[in-house]
Amino acid sequence: MKYLLVVLPFVLGLACASASELYITIGYCSSSSQGNVAVVRAAAPGGANSSVSYNVVSSSVMPEELSFGCDILQDPVVLRKKDASSLYLMFGSTGANMLELDLKSGKPTKTLPNKSAFFAGFVNAEPVGSGFIGVTPTVEESGFCNDGCMGFGTLGSSGVFGKLSDLPFKAATDDVQYYDEATGMYYFQASHDLRASPCAPAPYLNCMLAINAKTGAMQASTYTNYTAYHMDPRSEPSSVRAFVSGFENECENQGGDESFAFASIDVTKGGAISSRVCADKRITIHEASWISSFSQDGKRFATASGNAEAGSGQVVVFDTSSGAAILQDDLAQLKDLLSPYMGVFNVWSVDYIE
């Protein structure tokens, strides 16, 4: 990812309503044998027909323990510290080792090695104190988890994982969770319930789980008729800002693609939605809707993705009060800024920070 001044081909009228700046983390290869990570800052001055500038904050060679040469198809799990510029990337393909990045400087600050042989990495997780809590795939010799299930546990700064519990679900949402520090409750969606009386009417449908982060005990599981692709950690638990899909009748996409909305979710009441606004029905989000972020004030929402096979990408910024898309770009300028090998790159994270 990098920074540079670029004019976007499709701008619907930017407004400079937030002091937050948008940072994009990109994985790419500088040669056939070398992987890189870059951080790019996007600045939008605002106004109709506005241009957007991209500046490359920094580009670094990936540490050897986190990259098998040019491993452009890596899809790291992203862990963010709330109200901080620290970002953690966990790479399952390299043994669940992590890289810490400082977004403002764009530079890696340290590598966090995994020292637990049977820890396969998180599906979704939250930095807490000097360690992490989250959901991970696991399996047991007997019982409901003998063919695999989700587990909940802690990863210390030493790199040692401790599992607290097995959860009776075989799948969980990637990179999407909400942690309430005040109550110590951890919320996320899961599917394929293994219990005799499942919470959802069909295995592939989601339930909102409430987990006691200290004990790993599941305290509630409630069917939800939507999929959350992002839950804003800066929100209050009774009104979590979220980007969701699942309301096709109300928010039907004009191109027949997946429909999205901005919603207020009460995670303390099983993920009940109190309000929602359809996202711009003209916009098709190409892929990886969970690579996204709300601005500090919640007035803007950005999502982005890179296509490692085609070399194209997308960034979309929405006004959350109206759902209108105020910016869309194909990130083509990043190829000029980064000169990636064979022209391909992956967007790993999108983050609004002050």
Disulfide bonds with the S-S distance in Angstrom:
Cys29-Cys70 2.07
Cys145-Cys149 2.09
Cys199-Cys207 1.69
Cys251-Cys278 2.00
